[in-house]
């Protein structure tokens, strides 16, 4: 079974002026969480966002959570973070704490 992941946006870093655009998101702080059959893990990360195409630029006030999640998912860092999170979950699934056998 593959892990189900969730991305929760914590904060946005903006550059006030960039290539004649204002309030451009340049970095997103987020928490990536995963669950695979009840085994969970999470990690926080900053994701650097590529400079926007001026022809498709969305103003800061009009951004939606979905827009920002798509920004993050288009970064190389996101793919790496998902792999790291999946590895953490797999490692947790291989070990655990059990009650002492003589106390059962």
C-alpha positions as CSV (number, residue, x, y, z in Angstrom):
1,X,0.0,0.0,0.0
2,X,1.3,3.5,-0.9
3,X,1.3,6.3,1.6
4,X,-1.3,9.0,1.3
5,X,0.2,12.4,1.7
6,X,-1.2,15.7,2.7
7,X,0.4,19.1,2.3
8,X,-0.5,21.9,4.8
9,X,0.7,25.4,4.0
10,X,2.2,27.3,7.0
11,X,3.4,30.5,5.6
12,X,4.3,32.4,2.4
13,X,7.5,34.5,1.8
14,X,7.0,37.2,-0.7
15,X,9.2,39.5,-2.6
16,X,7.5,42.9,-2.7
17,X,8.7,43.7,-6.2
18,X,10.1,41.3,-8.9
19,X,10.2,41.9,-12.6
20,X,7.5,44.6,-12.4
21,X,5.2,42.3,-10.4
22,X,4.3,42.9,-6.8
23,X,4.0,40.5,-3.8
24,X,5.5,37.5,-5.6
25,X,5.6,34.3,-3.6
26,X,9.2,33.1,-3.6
27,X,9.1,30.5,-0.8
28,X,6.4,28.4,0.9
29,X,6.7,26.9,4.4
30,X,4.7,23.7,4.7
31,X,4.2,20.5,6.6
32,X,4.1,17.2,4.6
33,X,2.2,14.4,6.4
34,X,1.8,10.8,5.3
35,X,-0.2,7.8,6.4
36,X,0.3,4.2,5.2
37,X,-2.1,1.8,6.9
38,X,-2.0,3.7,10.2
39,X,1.7,4.3,10.2
40,X,2.3,8.1,10.0
41,X,5.1,10.6,9.7
42,X,5.4,14.3,9.0
43,X,8.1,16.8,8.1
44,X,8.3,20.5,7.8
45,X,10.1,22.1,4.8
46,X,10.6,25.3,2.9
47,X,10.0,25.1,-0.8
48,X,11.6,27.7,-3.1
49,X,9.2,28.7,-5.9
50,X,10.3,29.5,-9.4
51,X,9.8,33.0,-10.7
52,X,6.3,33.3,-12.2
53,X,5.4,33.8,-15.9
54,X,4.1,37.4,-16.0
55,X,1.4,36.4,-18.5
56,X,-0.2,33.9,-16.0
57,X,0.7,35.7,-12.8
58,X,-2.0,35.5,-10.1
59,X,-2.0,38.5,-7.7
60,X,-1.3,37.7,-4.0
61,X,-4.9,38.7,-3.0
62,X,-6.3,36.2,-5.5
63,X,-4.2,33.2,-4.6
64,X,-6.0,30.1,-3.3
65,X,-4.6,27.3,-1.2
66,X,-4.9,25.1,-4.2
67,X,-2.7,27.5,-6.3
68,X,0.0,27.5,-3.6
69,X,-0.1,23.7,-3.3
70,X,0.3,23.4,-7.0
71,X,3.3,25.8,-6.8
72,X,4.9,23.5,-4.2
73,X,4.1,20.3,-6.1
74,X,5.9,21.7,-9.2
75,X,9.2,22.0,-7.3
76,X,12.0,19.3,-7.3
77,X,12.1,19.7,-3.5
78,X,8.5,18.4,-3.2
79,X,9.4,15.1,-5.0
80,X,12.4,14.7,-2.7
81,X,10.3,15.4,0.4
82,X,7.7,12.8,-0.6
83,X,10.5,10.2,-1.0
84,X,12.0,11.1,2.4
85,X,8.6,10.9,4.1
86,X,7.8,7.6,2.4
87,X,11.1,6.2,3.6
88,X,10.4,7.4,7.2
89,X,7.0,5.6,7.1
90,X,8.6,2.4,5.7
91,X,11.2,2.5,8.4
92,X,8.6,2.9,11.1
93,X,6.6,0.0,9.7
94,X,9.7,-2.2,10.1
95,X,10.1,-1.6,13.8
96,X,8.1,-0.7,16.8
97,X,7.6,-1.1,20.5
98,X,5.8,-4.2,21.8
99,X,4.8,-5.0,25.4
100,X,7.1,-7.2,27.4
101,X,6.3,-10.8,26.7
102,X,6.2,-11.8,30.4
103,X,3.7,-9.0,31.1
104,X,1.2,-10.0,28.5
